[in-house]
Amino acid sequence: MRRALLWLAIVTGTTGASAQESPASTAAPPPGAADTVYLSPLVTDANAQDPYAEPAAKSTIGRDAIDLFGGQNLDDALRATPGTFTRDSPQNPGIAVDIRGMEGSGRVTMTIDGVRQNFRFTGHEAQGFTYVDPALLAGVDVSRGATSGAAGAGALAGAANFRTLAPADVLRDGANAGGFVGVSWGDNGGGFAPVAAGAVRTGAWSFLAAASRRSPDDYGNGKGQTVPYTGQDLRSGLLKAEFRPSDAHRLALGAVLYDNDFIANSYDQTIGSRQFTANYAYTPGGHAVDLRVNAYRSDVRMKYGTSPTLPNGGSGAGRRIEDTGTGFDATNTTRLGEHLSSTYGVAYFHDDVDSINSAVAPGFGVNPSGENSIASAFSDTTLRYGITDTILGLRYDRYHVEGSGSVTAGNPLGMPAGRYAVDRSGGAFNPSLTFAVTPLPWLQPYLRWSRTFRPPTVSETLMGGDHPADGGPTQTFYPNPFLKPEKSRGWELGVNVGTDRVLRSDDRLRAKVTVYRNAVDDYVTATFAPAGGAFFGNNPGTSIVKGVEVEGGYDAGFAFANLTYSHTDSDLKSQVNGLGAQSYLPDEVYGATLGARLAERRLTIGARWSKVSRSFIGEENAYGANRPWEPGYDLVDLFANYVFDSGLELRANVANADDTVYTPALSTPAAGTSVETGRGRTWSLTAKYTF
């Protein structure tokens, strides 16, 4: 790593010296490249709101940051965001976002273009996955802590929205037709991955179509050992249409299609995801109305084939889980004079879960069928006076869970044996208060207090059945219709820094620092009864989660540096791996990206360093050679790209350049082996032509 950074410093210093003498240093970016807004080394996503200007713990991952990691690894891009991590599964391509050590079961709202992703199953994995193709993303917006608007309904720790490409992301300014075609190749099992997108604008209408294909093989770790069952066969596509009859009206329709085949949790799996959206905006330009109405439908289906490792193909063969979700939200902003504005609205979503646990016992097993819904009314009222902003947030969420099942005698919760039914509702009032001050144009400190809650899910409330003997010791699972919602209350102290022309006429400096402390009550984990059997239960007492998050950087045009840091301290009850998974973040996570722009800023070269400290896994998960702490690790990645006048872009990435042997923190072991699961040194090359 020292050699890589020394080499980069020499290149950066050389270009810096020449840039001060040459007018080429202020040359405009090549055609099609956007101005750098968020200090990103490549192309910036100009559609996202500037996170450095908001008094909240928010971050934006642009398309450029996704490309920085080879364009195919969302886990690494999310883990490079302060306070944000993922439950890594080398065999399951789904994304499970962890914010401040809380993950799964809706603690973090995950959405695709605003569509709730509530698909989850109970097993040796995260308690919920989002399936989306990184090649078709425009960016990811992350909100940590209490989240305003529709995304905050029922969310305990934050939200992550995966934004797919829209016509505006593909069409150049003023163009009526355009698109791109690209192909990536990677060694270490990567193979070829083509992608194409095209958009047209005719009158008031705009249309977009995009498609992607990727079929990587098993990859190797730093020792050259194959990490088994890490291949997949992914096919995905997008269809978008927008209608703008005037500046006041906008209607957008979209479909996101995803199909993937892989082996995870010991079984061949097929995932099919269909996301449909209808969005309407009415913005007449006055003070009273700035309206947005969204409706959506989500259909995610998982099918189990046979197991390549268990006897007779495994007793779970034939499992099917389907989550059909529908929802809508409506939000309006009213401005009352110069100093007062209010954004208010309603949101509702409903999920219908239908499960068949195996071909042998279709109606009896750990993954239940049932329905759940949340309705929410919310508002955020901002008073701006002088150098101060005061934001009062009000939210009321009400949930409903229903379903039925069968429970055996002698269960630890004292339920009568036989059939039972659950029909539970509840609600909570969750306010927030933010006070921000802007004493200088470039400085904004703020203080925020908030409450959040997360209602129990169908999976937690209605779980039942037995663990199959062919996959380990038999274990009986029980429902818990008496679960209470999780609750969190706490504060954040933050500072935003944003200024230009610090050392040069064309440079910029951005930074965001957040210190937080949350008290969590009734935290839900798997609980084991003294007489045997397991169920999801509320832990007594209050748990404290606190930490520090830092992100930002300096961009001088010819060179740039981005820095991130997270410190997390949590005493949440640890989750037993095997019925869900523990979600403690590493104590410390560091990240640094350094780069230079050469050849009139057409060529970008750089290196990224990341350091993950040791991470606690819980005493319950320390067995055999394992310890309650997993070791930390350092990684170095290298990247370069060149943009031609013709619209051709060439990109090269080297992930894990030092070929470090490691297992990612918060990682699910690869089934059937004990090898380290961190990907070894991997080259990837991309050619993309924009027209």
VOGU-3710 file (C-alpha; in Angstrom, 3 decimals, decimal comma):
1> mrrallwlai> 0,000/0,000/0,000  2,851/2,427/0,873  4,316/1,907/-2,602  0,918/2,582/-4,212  0,354/5,777/-2,226  3,943/6,967/-2,821  3,523/6,423/-6,562  0,221/8,289/-6,523  1,696/11,161/-4,475  4,521/11,563/-6,980
11> vtgttgasaq> 2,079/11,629/-9,906  -0,240/14,028/-8,075  2,594/16,323/-7,066  3,968/16,401/-10,609  0,605/17,203/-12,144  -0,034/19,761/-9,436  3,175/21,615/-10,226  2,505/21,659/-13,944  -1,153/22,556/-13,436  -0,225/25,795/-11,704
21> espastaapp> 1,766/26,824/-14,769  -0,414/25,526/-17,565  -3,857/26,793/-18,649  -4,766/23,163/-19,322  -5,371/22,775/-15,593  -8,623/24,720/-15,900  -9,818/22,934/-19,021  -13,438/21,850/-18,995  -14,260/18,172/-18,482  -14,658/16,137/-21,658
31> pgaadtvyls> -18,075/15,983/-23,352  -20,598/14,034/-21,320  -18,712/14,419/-18,033  -20,553/16,315/-15,309  -19,123/18,890/-12,947  -17,808/17,477/-9,707  -20,308/18,194/-6,950  -19,706/15,559/-4,324  -15,963/15,250/-4,704  -16,270/12,070/-6,687
41> plvtdanaqd> -13,305/11,141/-8,858  -15,289/10,281/-11,981  -18,733/11,344/-13,213  -21,044/12,866/-10,608  -24,741/12,110/-10,229  -26,204/15,606/-10,505  -29,770/14,445/-9,740  -29,177/13,772/-6,056  -29,575/16,358/-3,318  -26,322/17,630/-1,833
51> pyaepaakst> -25,853/15,697/1,444  -23,346/18,296/2,689  -26,074/20,944/2,774  -28,612/19,044/4,899  -28,746/19,034/8,718  -29,045/15,251/8,840  -26,818/12,185/8,544  -27,214/11,560/4,818  -24,884/10,335/2,078  -25,135/9,838/-1,664
61> igrdaidlfg> -23,361/7,086/-3,598  -23,180/8,202/-7,222  -22,717/6,129/-10,352  -19,049/7,082/-10,262  -18,567/5,565/-6,810  -20,177/2,322/-7,985  -17,798/2,285/-10,966  -14,905/2,842/-8,564  -15,486/-0,702/-7,298  -15,702/-2,235/-10,743
71> gqnlddalra> -19,381/-1,424/-11,296  -20,604/-4,752/-9,921  -20,055/-4,693/-6,144  -22,626/-2,724/-4,198  -21,479/-4,181/-0,878  -18,097/-2,450/-1,138  -19,644/0,851/-2,234  -22,061/0,824/0,714  -19,330/-0,203/3,162  -17,327/2,831/2,038
81> tpgtftrdsp> -20,143/5,067/3,359  -19,845/6,231/7,007  -22,068/4,419/9,487  -23,235/2,080/6,733  -22,362/-1,566/6,180  -23,923/-4,695/4,714  -24,494/-8,245/5,819  -22,169/-9,832/3,276  -23,103/-13,194/1,790  -20,589/-14,450/-0,784
91> qnpgiavdir> -23,194/-16,828/-2,190  -26,361/-14,700/-2,087  -26,285/-11,675/-4,457  -28,922/-9,829/-2,426  -28,077/-6,596/-0,605  -28,744/-6,317/3,144  -28,011/-2,770/4,350  -26,813/-2,341/7,936  -26,908/1,129/9,495  -25,162/1,708/12,824
101> gmegsgrvtm> -25,206/-2,010/13,630  -28,914/-2,554/12,998  -30,031/-4,681/10,063  -32,859/-6,882/8,879  -36,600/-7,182/9,515  -37,231/-3,646/8,269  -34,908/-1,865/10,713  -33,464/-0,207/7,617  -35,959/0,700/4,906  -34,596/-0,588/1,593
111> tidgvrqnfr> -36,314/0,667/-1,553  -35,813/0,487/-5,319  -37,028/3,763/-6,874  -39,043/4,258/-3,699  -40,585/0,749/-3,796  -40,386/-1,011/-0,418  -38,304/-4,195/-0,441  -39,815/-6,320/2,332  -38,889/-9,757/1,020  -37,319/-11,782/3,814
121> ftgheaqgft> -36,884/-15,329/4,956  -35,616/-16,881/8,157  -32,440/-18,890/7,782  -28,681/-18,666/8,124  -28,675/-15,246/6,498  -29,667/-11,628/6,886  -33,317/-11,029/7,780  -34,091/-9,421/4,433  -32,493/-8,835/1,018  -32,907/-6,370/-1,837
131> yvdpallagv> -32,195/-7,705/-5,316  -31,016/-5,065/-7,785  -28,463/-4,994/-10,607  -25,634/-2,478/-9,931  -25,132/-2,030/-13,692  -28,542/-0,333/-13,992  -28,242/2,008/-11,010  -27,911/5,784/-11,137  -27,015/5,944/-7,438  -27,902/5,087/-3,856
141> dvsrgatsga> -29,199/7,548/-1,255  -28,534/6,637/2,390  -30,213/8,256/5,400  -28,963/7,274/8,862  -31,122/7,596/11,952  -34,653/9,016/11,910  -35,778/9,406/8,295  -38,342/11,950/7,137  -41,030/11,334/4,543  -42,506/8,063/3,357
151> agagalagaa> -39,245/6,106/3,754  -39,268/6,672/7,520  -42,474/4,700/8,131  -41,625/1,817/10,462  -37,857/2,342/10,082  -35,746/2,061/13,232  -32,250/2,951/11,982  -32,487/4,614/8,549  -33,167/4,082/4,865  -31,388/3,276/1,605
161> nfrtlapadv> -32,975/3,977/-1,780  -31,494/2,351/-4,896  -32,210/4,703/-7,825  -32,249/3,051/-11,232  -31,515/4,846/-14,488  -34,050/7,362/-15,787  -34,201/9,029/-19,231  -32,422/12,110/-17,838  -29,473/9,906/-16,795  -29,007/8,687/-20,364
171> lrdganaggf> -29,953/11,642/-22,586  -27,357/14,364/-22,963  -28,498/17,932/-22,422  -30,772/18,982/-25,278  -30,566/15,631/-27,065  -33,701/13,837/-28,220  -32,044/10,430/-28,502  -29,059/8,761/-26,925  -27,773/5,896/-24,909  -24,756/3,793/-24,125
181> vgvswgdngg> -23,408/0,307/-24,645  -20,730/-1,243/-22,510  -18,989/-4,463/-21,708  -16,904/-5,385/-18,687  -14,509/-8,258/-18,242  -12,991/-9,480/-15,014  -10,590/-12,201/-14,083  -10,965/-14,329/-10,927  -14,305/-15,668/-12,144  -15,675/-12,329/-13,330
191> gfapvaagav> -16,135/-13,095/-17,032  -17,947/-10,780/-19,454  -20,847/-8,510/-18,481  -22,594/-6,531/-21,252  -24,996/-3,656/-20,596  -26,940/-1,334/-22,904  -29,394/1,519/-22,484  -31,223/3,775/-24,901  -33,569/6,726/-24,472  -35,633/8,959/-26,773
201> rtgawsflaa> -37,546/12,177/-26,239  -40,433/13,034/-28,535  -42,599/15,984/-27,671  -43,813/15,634/-24,096  -42,787/11,968/-23,867  -39,474/10,355/-22,902  -38,733/6,627/-22,997  -35,910/4,469/-21,662  -35,030/0,816/-22,101  -31,972/-0,893/-20,593
211> asrrspddyg> -30,715/-4,437/-20,200  -27,807/-6,140/-18,461  -26,404/-9,653/-18,250  -23,772/-11,114/-15,918  -22,810/-14,729/-15,239  -19,666/-14,863/-13,083  -18,116/-18,137/-11,903  -16,803/-19,020/-8,451  -14,003/-16,679/-7,391  -10,803/-17,339/-5,464
221> ngkgqtvpyt> -9,548/-15,779/-2,228  -6,094/-14,358/-1,556  -4,654/-17,849/-1,119  -5,972/-18,946/-4,496  -8,584/-21,182/-2,848  -11,941/-21,347/-4,586  -14,840/-19,956/-2,586  -17,556/-22,410/-3,635  -20,998/-21,552/-4,989  -20,202/-17,858/-5,514
231> gqdlrsgllk> -21,273/-17,780/-9,150  -24,611/-16,516/-10,399  -26,593/-16,052/-13,603  -28,144/-12,585/-13,605  -30,491/-11,075/-16,196  -32,054/-7,674/-15,605  -33,805/-4,869/-17,412  -35,496/-1,484/-17,123  -38,424/0,164/-18,864  -39,246/3,811/-18,098
241> aefrpsdahr> -41,651/6,359/-19,601  -42,159/10,016/-18,679  -44,890/12,407/-19,785  -44,429/16,173/-19,276  -47,294/18,064/-20,945  -46,188/21,258/-19,151  -43,780/22,467/-16,501  -46,478/21,904/-13,888  -47,210/18,237/-14,599  -44,999/15,152/-14,735
251> lalgavlydn> -46,060/11,504/-14,920  -43,448/8,733/-14,781  -44,016/4,995/-15,189  -41,367/2,372/-14,570  -40,630/-1,334/-14,443  -37,496/-2,929/-12,975  -37,034/-6,593/-13,876  -34,526/-8,926/-12,196  -33,913/-12,674/-12,511  -31,030/-14,557/-10,941
261> dfiansydqt> -29,969/-18,155/-10,337  -27,419/-19,013/-7,642  -26,645/-21,408/-4,787  -27,042/-20,105/-1,217  -28,152/-21,439/2,147  -27,158/-24,909/0,794  -29,748/-24,886/-2,027  -30,075/-23,951/-5,682  -32,163/-20,788/-5,701  -34,014/-18,756/-8,278
271> igsrqftany> -35,009/-15,169/-7,529  -37,473/-13,246/-9,655  -38,150/-9,592/-8,808  -40,651/-7,276/-10,526  -40,922/-3,634/-9,405  -43,558/-1,336/-10,920  -43,929/2,390/-10,227  -46,277/5,226/-11,139  -45,191/8,707/-10,017  -47,030/11,983/-10,530
281> aytpgghavd> -45,779/15,476/-9,688  -47,812/18,681/-9,761  -45,635/21,768/-9,354  -47,564/24,864/-10,515  -44,943/27,191/-9,056  -46,955/28,828/-6,291  -46,424/28,710/-2,559  -49,302/26,407/-1,657  -48,770/23,316/-3,832  -45,701/21,212/-4,582
291> lrvnayrsdv> -47,308/17,786/-4,792  -45,877/14,323/-5,433  -47,957/11,149/-5,523  -46,395/7,697/-5,912  -47,913/4,245/-6,251  -46,084/0,953/-6,611  -46,239/-2,810/-6,672  -43,461/-5,243/-5,791  -43,439/-8,957/-6,578  -40,436/-10,978/-5,354
301> rmkygtsptl> -40,410/-14,761/-5,638  -37,827/-17,209/-4,367  -37,748/-20,874/-5,374  -35,565/-23,605/-3,914  -34,267/-26,397/-6,082  -32,264/-29,277/-4,675  -29,186/-29,019/-2,484  -25,787/-29,966/-3,945  -24,453/-30,757/-0,448  -27,288/-32,352/1,547
311> pnggsgagrr> -28,436/-36,003/1,331  -31,120/-36,723/-1,262  -31,150/-33,085/-2,337  -32,233/-31,803/1,092  -35,646/-31,791/2,720  -36,055/-28,080/1,932  -36,216/-28,710/-1,822  -39,356/-27,195/-3,294  -39,473/-24,239/-0,898  -41,219/-21,188/-2,323
321> iedtgtgfda> -41,643/-17,753/-0,789  -43,522/-14,966/-2,521  -43,857/-11,429/-1,187  -46,377/-9,257/-2,994  -46,221/-5,654/-1,861  -48,393/-2,690/-2,786  -48,175/0,852/-1,553  -48,583/4,553/-2,174  -47,508/7,859/-0,700  -48,456/11,480/-1,243
331> tnttrlgehl> -46,381/14,475/-0,159  -46,984/18,202/-0,502  -44,918/21,246/0,430  -46,542/24,525/1,403  -44,545/27,712/1,884  -46,093/30,182/4,300  -44,270/33,406/3,723  -40,526/33,944/3,669  -39,598/32,063/6,834  -41,987/29,105/7,210
341> sstygvayfh> -42,555/25,989/5,109  -44,090/22,601/5,758  -43,771/19,268/3,975  -46,499/16,826/4,927  -48,077/13,658/3,621  -49,287/10,113/4,070  -47,893/6,701/3,185  -49,216/3,148/3,215  -47,803/-0,224/2,236  -49,063/-3,780/2,533
351> ddvdsinsav> -47,252/-7,077/2,099  -48,853/-10,448/1,451  -46,396/-13,267/2,180  -47,144/-16,744/0,836  -44,735/-19,519/1,843  -44,339/-23,209/0,997  -41,455/-24,516/3,095  -40,743/-27,706/1,166  -42,274/-30,197/-1,199  -42,341/-32,705/1,674
361> apgfgvnpsg> -44,186/-30,482/4,188  -45,611/-27,514/2,262  -47,766/-26,136/5,076  -45,393/-26,587/7,985  -42,036/-24,910/8,456  -39,969/-22,033/9,712  -41,094/-19,452/7,102  -44,763/-18,553/7,654  -47,445/-17,025/5,474  -49,210/-13,869/6,582
371> ensiasafsd> -49,888/-10,203/5,944  -48,536/-6,991/7,399  -49,052/-3,305/6,688  -48,062/0,124/7,944  -49,941/3,401/7,530  -48,165/6,663/8,265  -48,952/10,361/8,483  -45,996/12,733/8,692  -44,904/16,350/8,470  -41,714/18,387/8,692
381> ttlrygitdt> -42,170/22,080/9,382  -39,172/24,385/8,952  -38,838/27,836/10,467  -35,963/29,836/8,979  -35,088/32,993/10,857  -31,799/34,774/10,488  -28,961/32,248/10,689  -31,133/29,530/12,310  -33,265/26,681/10,982  -35,680/24,898/13,318
391> ilglrydryh> -37,344/21,759/11,948  -40,185/20,079/13,812  -40,955/16,572/12,565  -44,190/14,795/13,478  -45,018/11,225/12,516  -47,656/8,696/13,484  -47,247/5,101/12,286  -49,791/2,326/12,721  -49,093/-1,319/11,887  -51,123/-4,481/11,421
401> vegsgsvtag> -49,915/-8,111/11,375  -52,118/-11,107/10,731  -51,732/-14,787/9,942  -52,206/-18,242/11,348  -50,260/-21,396/12,088  -49,908/-24,379/14,362  -47,956/-24,683/17,616  -46,992/-27,747/19,667  -47,743/-28,382/23,328  -45,154/-27,312/25,877
411> nplgmpagry> -44,087/-24,235/23,903  -42,174/-21,669/26,007  -44,833/-18,952/25,588  -47,651/-21,025/27,085  -49,823/-21,083/23,960  -52,405/-23,871/23,729  -51,430/-26,643/21,328  -52,971/-26,672/17,869  -54,038/-23,987/15,439  -53,781/-20,329/16,339
421> avdrsggafn> -54,453/-17,010/14,626  -52,774/-13,623/14,990  -54,490/-10,317/14,291  -52,524/-7,522/15,957  -52,410/-3,774/15,492  -50,600/-0,958/17,199  -49,232/2,492/16,660  -46,660/5,004/17,798  -46,135/8,738/17,698  -42,547/9,554/16,687
431> psltfavtpl> -41,541/13,228/16,774  -38,194/14,803/15,917  -36,651/18,217/16,427  -33,676/19,701/14,576  -31,954/23,003/15,322  -29,324/24,213/12,817  -27,220/27,370/12,787  -25,287/28,893/9,886  -22,957/31,445/11,497  -20,743/31,486/8,406
441> pwlqpylrws> -21,652/30,755/4,785  -19,482/27,617/4,847  -20,352/26,284/8,329  -23,558/24,665/9,627  -23,618/22,913/13,019  -26,875/21,221/14,000  -28,467/19,232/16,821  -31,213/16,689/16,262  -33,411/14,692/18,647  -35,738/11,944/17,399
451> rtfrpptvse> -37,780/8,856/18,158  -38,325/5,865/15,840  -39,967/2,464/16,061  -40,042/-0,794/14,142  -43,065/-3,134/14,365  -42,667/-6,947/14,353  -42,765/-8,745/11,012  -44,667/-11,773/9,791  -41,442/-13,809/9,951  -40,801/-12,944/13,606
461> tlmggdhpad> -44,397/-13,231/14,815  -45,431/-16,452/13,074  -42,217/-18,475/12,786  -42,633/-22,203/13,447  -41,627/-25,712/12,453  -38,387/-27,640/12,878  -34,862/-27,410/11,555  -34,348/-30,371/9,193  -32,067/-33,080/10,538  -30,230/-33,349/7,208
471> ggptqtfypn> -28,841/-29,837/7,694  -27,762/-30,116/11,326  -29,296/-30,949/14,714  -33,070/-30,829/14,918  -34,350/-27,589/16,442  -37,969/-26,625/17,092  -39,117/-23,081/16,390  -42,090/-21,321/17,950  -44,239/-18,291/17,057  -44,460/-15,260/19,315
481> pflkpeksrg> -47,692/-13,318/18,788  -46,851/-11,227/21,858  -43,889/-9,385/20,303  -43,705/-5,663/20,978  -42,290/-3,106/18,518  -38,686/-2,020/18,883  -38,248/1,626/19,930  -35,317/4,009/19,658  -34,766/7,515/20,974  -31,660/9,623/20,790
491> welgvnvgtd> -29,800/12,621/19,447  -27,285/13,595/16,776  -24,793/16,440/16,834  -23,498/17,281/13,371  -21,444/19,801/11,430  -21,540/20,516/7,679  -18,649/22,289/5,995  -18,778/23,469/2,390  -16,602/26,064/0,757  -14,933/26,762/-2,587
501> rvlrsddrlr> -11,697/28,524/-3,562  -9,777/27,392/-0,489  -6,318/27,261/-2,070  -7,130/27,686/-5,758  -9,777/29,456/-7,810  -11,357/26,140/-8,862  -11,087/23,964/-5,750  -13,710/22,921/-3,218  -13,837/21,472/0,277  -16,722/19,468/1,744
511> akvtvyrnav> -17,054/17,690/5,094  -19,753/16,199/7,303  -19,208/15,061/10,903  -21,908/13,361/12,988  -21,854/12,218/16,624  -24,882/10,187/17,718  -26,298/8,297/20,688  -29,439/6,149/20,604  -31,220/4,198/23,332  -33,020/1,115/21,973
521> ddyvtatfap> -35,803/-0,669/23,889  -37,450/-4,062/23,248  -34,778/-5,096/20,733  -35,804/-8,368/19,054  -33,431/-11,338/18,706  -33,712/-15,110/18,600  -34,318/-16,450/22,105  -33,681/-20,024/23,251  -35,957/-21,535/25,863  -34,402/-23,479/28,793
531> aggaffgnnp> -36,359/-26,593/27,829  -35,330/-26,314/24,186  -36,717/-24,536/21,171  -36,228/-21,034/19,834  -38,428/-18,031/19,134  -38,033/-14,315/18,463  -38,362/-12,297/21,661  -37,956/-8,784/23,024  -34,833/-8,274/25,119  -35,427/-6,537/28,459
541> gtsivkgvev> -33,788/-3,256/29,356  -32,293/-0,489/27,240  -29,356/-0,866/24,853  -27,114/2,028/23,852  -25,766/2,519/20,331  -23,382/5,428/19,846  -20,699/6,489/17,434  -18,981/8,993/15,183  -19,251/9,350/11,383  -16,991/11,477/9,194
551> eggydagfaf> -16,954/11,977/5,443  -15,713/14,583/3,008  -12,737/15,651/0,997  -10,895/18,187/-1,059  -11,009/18,543/-4,854  -8,545/20,787/-6,684  -9,577/19,696/-10,163  -6,213/18,183/-11,095  -6,218/16,075/-7,903  -8,657/15,032/-5,193
561> anltyshtds> -8,816/13,259/-1,846  -11,870/11,752/-0,139  -11,841/10,511/3,463  -14,359/8,525/5,516  -14,352/7,255/9,091  -16,811/5,435/11,334  -16,625/4,536/14,999  -19,442/2,396/16,410  -20,035/1,322/20,021  -23,056/-0,898/20,648
571> dlksqvnglg> -24,307/-3,007/23,534  -27,305/-4,425/21,665  -28,046/-8,029/22,525  -26,102/-10,189/20,078  -27,996/-12,280/17,548  -27,252/-15,986/17,257  -25,948/-16,797/13,780  -28,218/-19,421/12,277  -31,597/-17,857/13,048  -30,863/-14,598/11,336
581> aqsylpdevy> -27,355/-13,242/11,878  -25,499/-10,893/14,218  -25,127/-7,346/12,933  -22,406/-5,624/14,988  -20,403/-3,140/12,946  -16,611/-3,177/13,309  -15,397/-0,738/15,958  -13,509/1,351/13,401  -13,783/1,652/9,625  -11,440/3,950/7,676
591> gatlgarlae> -11,437/4,866/3,996  -9,313/7,114/1,794  -9,454/7,733/-1,938  -6,663/9,690/-3,646  -6,573/10,522/-7,325  -5,265/12,743/-10,083  -6,733/13,976/-13,361  -4,331/14,182/-16,283  -4,436/14,907/-20,023  -6,839/17,851/-19,717
601> rrltigarws> -8,733/15,848/-17,099  -9,653/13,086/-19,497  -7,538/10,554/-17,616  -8,310/9,830/-13,977  -6,034/7,595/-11,924  -6,253/6,803/-8,247  -6,064/4,437/-5,337  -8,448/3,594/-2,545  -7,407/2,301/0,879  -9,807/0,858/3,420
611> kvsrsfigee> -9,163/-0,434/6,915  -11,625/-2,452/8,977  -10,790/-3,025/12,642  -11,628/-6,162/14,547  -15,361/-6,778/14,944  -17,338/-8,345/17,766  -19,490/-11,324/16,786  -21,111/-12,134/20,142  -20,222/-14,744/22,726  -22,985/-16,990/21,371
621> nayganrpwe> -21,185/-17,236/18,041  -17,715/-18,024/19,468  -17,248/-21,744/18,954  -14,401/-24,031/17,974  -11,534/-21,949/16,630  -13,707/-18,839/16,483  -13,272/-16,009/18,958  -15,786/-13,371/20,047  -13,756/-11,002/17,852  -13,019/-11,393/14,163
631> pgydlvdlfa> -9,682/-9,958/12,977  -9,461/-6,725/11,040  -7,882/-6,196/7,621  -6,576/-3,580/5,170  -7,395/-3,441/1,450  -5,993/-1,405/-1,449  -7,818/-0,881/-4,759  -6,505/0,894/-7,865  -8,546/2,512/-10,621  -8,125/4,448/-13,856
641> nyvfdsglel> -10,399/5,703/-16,615  -10,035/7,693/-19,819  -12,816/9,534/-21,670  -12,399/10,223/-25,415  -14,076/13,013/-27,410  -15,999/10,362/-29,328  -17,897/9,259/-26,209  -15,776/6,167/-25,637  -14,692/5,538/-22,049  -12,134/2,945/-20,956
651> ranvanaddt> -11,907/1,950/-17,320  -9,620/-0,401/-15,370  -9,905/-1,507/-11,745  -7,753/-3,692/-9,516  -9,601/-4,807/-6,394  -7,567/-6,078/-3,438  -4,311/-5,199/-5,191  -2,221/-6,665/-2,338  -4,058/-10,024/-2,628  -4,918/-9,857/1,072
661> vytpalstpa> -6,327/-13,006/2,648  -9,358/-12,065/4,735  -13,026/-12,665/5,453  -15,230/-9,540/5,256  -16,689/-8,387/8,537  -20,369/-9,270/8,958  -19,963/-12,118/6,493  -21,967/-15,311/6,185  -19,624/-18,327/5,817  -19,598/-20,086/2,468
671> agtsvetgrg> -21,611/-23,290/2,876  -19,628/-26,491/2,833  -16,188/-24,949/3,460  -14,170/-23,009/6,006  -12,022/-21,004/3,561  -11,582/-17,243/3,874  -14,269/-15,661/1,712  -12,681/-12,309/0,820  -12,133/-12,009/-2,937  -8,474/-12,142/-3,959
681> rtwsltakyt> -6,793/-9,762/-6,386  -9,229/-9,122/-9,243  -8,734/-7,176/-12,449  -11,678/-5,694/-14,304  -11,718/-3,814/-17,613  -14,660/-1,853/-18,992  -15,332/-0,249/-22,358  -18,363/2,020/-22,573  -19,542/4,030/-25,562  -22,017/6,859/-25,009
691> f> -23,909/8,215/-28,007
//
